[in-house]
Amino acid sequence: MLKRILLIAAILVPGAAAWAQEAYPLQHADATVNDVQSLQRGARDFMNYCSGCHSLQYLRYNRVAKDLHIPLPELKKNLMFTTKKPSARIVSAMPPADAVKWFGVAPPDLTLMARFMGPDYVYSFLKGFYADKSRLWGVNNLYKPNVAMPFVLAGLQGVQKPVYKSVTGSGGHTSMQLTGVEPGTPGSMTPAQYDQFVHDITNFLYYTAEPFKAQRESMGIFVMLFLLVFFVFAYLLKKEYWKDVH
């Protein structure tokens, strides 16, 4: 019965299956939607490095400009590469047919990725690429084995090397098991700079998954204050109504 439940969950929720197969601990992204400067950098970096293949089709450019305090002239000049209309949805520059031809599968829309898989997964995934000559693009990923995506950020982070250890199975057979990665060919960024770069993109995707989150959280503070004040008046009113009863 348990196996059947897990199979149904894997079919209905693909992310649950991927999460269940995770062999390496996720790195903590410390994601936030309240750091506007980080979100602005993340929007810039996403548009320059990711939007060539990935779309954010449930979000519009003018919504990003409004929420992240980006002037429309700057938005049009630096972030809009596929349209001239600020009201347009954010779509990939690559036609789906070409994407399938190049990668074998269409790159997924990332609007809700940080909400579906979690910001820690996004952050870890972007830091989990390593050299693998057996793959078409020469890289693989710790958190999504055999991923079809090329590592477009290799020039920034560099290319990490895989770390293996010898494991002897129950039958006495010895095999090499991947245990992690270590620094390899350096990139143009230091590890700290690349961490910040990935943190900014993760924050931006965390924002795209729920653009109303920051406003909702700020409204929540006022709602709690209102309920606290209302409770005081309600309590005083209750005492006034019940004073003659006691």
Secondary structure as UniProt FT lines:
FT   HELIX           2..12
FT   HELIX           14..20
FT   HELIX           36..49
FT   TURN            50..53
FT   STRAND          56..60
FT   HELIX           61..67
FT   TURN            68..69
FT   HELIX           72..78
FT   TURN            86..87
FT   STRAND          89..90
FT   HELIX           96..103
FT   TURN            111..112
FT   HELIX           113..116
FT   HELIX           119..126
FT   STRAND          129..131
FT   TURN            133..134
FT   TURN            136..137
FT   STRAND          139..141
FT   TURN            145..146
FT   TURN            152..153
FT   HELIX           154..157
FT   STRAND          158..168
FT   TURN            170..171
FT   STRAND          174..186
FT   HELIX           191..209
FT   TURN            211..212
FT   HELIX           213..242
FT   TURN            243..245
//
